[in-house]
Amino acid sequence: MANFIGRFNNLFVGLIRNIGTVAFILMFFMVFFQVVLRYAFGISAYWTFEVALLFMIITAFLGGSLAFLEEEKGHVQIAYFLNKFPPKMKLVLQFFINLLMLAVSAIIFYGALISIPRTWGEPHAAIHWLNRGWYFSVIMIAMFLNIAFILAWSKKLFVTHVLKRGG
């Protein structure tokens, strides 16, 4: 069973990474396409900004949620000051930081959740099939993943440093 969960986790994380990578590449080409059209030919593809913005949101929020994965050793941080503390205080501060990140992720999740129904029927002026609700949907999914990954990382931190070492 653990092997199945591990394989599923690897596939899921790989899928998120691939989605983020493809979104980044597409965003790059959208912006590049717009710049070439505007400065080389003097015309503008008005729809590229909205599509590039959606790809940027996918890249930033889904990619950012991957920063909390176990193999990444938690979120990106500057640990210079954290490493100045003794191990027990460092652990307490790390849990406090995780608690703050959980709170911020929960607030953003809630904001996205209430924004989806308000903006779902709101099309962009340039692309009528792309509702603004899609942006908030991506943010909500990414914040859900943030919360799950932060909780998993905090559990690992607790098990590793508190239970196995005896506090």
N, C-alpha and C positions, 0 to 999 in steps of 0.2 A: 504493500500500500504506500509506504514512504517513497519507494522508487517511482510509482505512478505520479504521486504528488510532485516529486522533484522534476520529473519529465514535463508534467503539465506546467509547472512554474517556469521552467526554461523556455518552453514554447510560448507561453504568455508574454514573458519578458522580451523574448526575441521578436514577437509580433509587435509589441509596443515600440521597440527600438527601430524596427523596419518601417513602421508607420511614420515615426518621427524623422527618420532619415529621408524617406521618400518625400515627406512634406517639406523638409528643408531644401532638397534639390529642386522640387517644383517651385517653391517660393523664390529661390535664386533665379531660376529661369524666367519666372514671371516678371521679376524686377529687371532683369537683364533685357528681356524682350521689350519692356516699356521704355527703358533708357535708349535702346537702339532705335526704336520707332520714333521717339520724341526728338532725339538730337541728330540722328542720321537722316530721317525722312520728314521731320517736321509734323508728324501726325501722332495722335495719342490713342491708345487702346484703353478706353475709360474703365473697362471691367477688370484690368489686371490688379489694381490696387486692392479691391475687395477680395479677390481670390488669394492674392499674396498675403493679405491680412489673416485670412482663415488658416492658411498654411503656417504662418508665423505663430498663431495661437496654438495650433496643434504641436508644432515643434517645441515651443517654449514650455507649455504646460505639461504635455505628456513627457517630454524629455526631462523636465524638471522633477517630475514625480519619480523618475528612475534614479535620481540622485540619492534616494533613501534606501536603495536595495542593499541587501546583505553583502554582496560581493564588492560593493562600492565602499563598504565600511561606513555607512551612514551618509549624511548630507555633507556637501562641500562646506568646509569651515576653515577659518583661520584660528588655529588652536594655540597660537603663541601664548596668549594670556591664560587660556585654560590649562596649559601644561605647567604653568607656574604654581598651581595649587597642588596640595597633597592629594593622593589618590582618592580618598573618601570624599573630600570636598569637590574634586573634579567630577566624580560620579554624580553627586547631588546637583552640581551645576549642569551637567549634561542632561539629566532628567528634567530640570527646570527649562532648559532650552527646548527639549523635545515637547514639553507641555505647551510652551509658547507657540511652537510651530504647529502643534495640533489645533490650538485655539485659532490661529490665523487661517489655517486650512479649512477649519469648520465654518468660520465666518465667510470666507470666499465661496465655499460650497453652498452655504445657505443663500448668499447673494445671487449666485448663478441659478440656483433652484427656483427662486422667486422671479428671476428675470426671464426665464425661458418662456412661460406662458404669456408674459407681457410683450415679448418681442418676436414671438414665433410667426405671427402673421405680418410682420413688418419687413417687406422686401427692400432690398437696396435699390437705389435709383438706377444703377448701371446694370445690375443682374437681378431680374425679377424672381428667378427661381431660388436664389440664395437668401433665405430669411436670416435676420439677425439672431434668431434663436439658436442657430447652429453654433455660433460663437460661444454662447453660454452653455450649450450642451457639452462641448469639448471641455470647457473649464470645469463644469460640474464633475464629469468623469475623471478628469485629472486630479481634482481635489479629493475625490473619493479614493483614488489610488494613493495620493499623498497620505491621507489619514491611515489607510491600511498599511502602507509601508513604514510609516513612522511608528505605528503601534507594534509592528513586527520587529522593527529595529530596537525599540525600547524594551520589548520582551527579551530579545537576545542579550541586550546590555544587562538587564536585570538578572537573567539566568546565569550569564557568564561571570558577572562581577559580584553579585549579592549571594545567590544560592550556592554556586560552586565554590566560592572562596570564603563563604561564611560571613559576608558583610564587610 
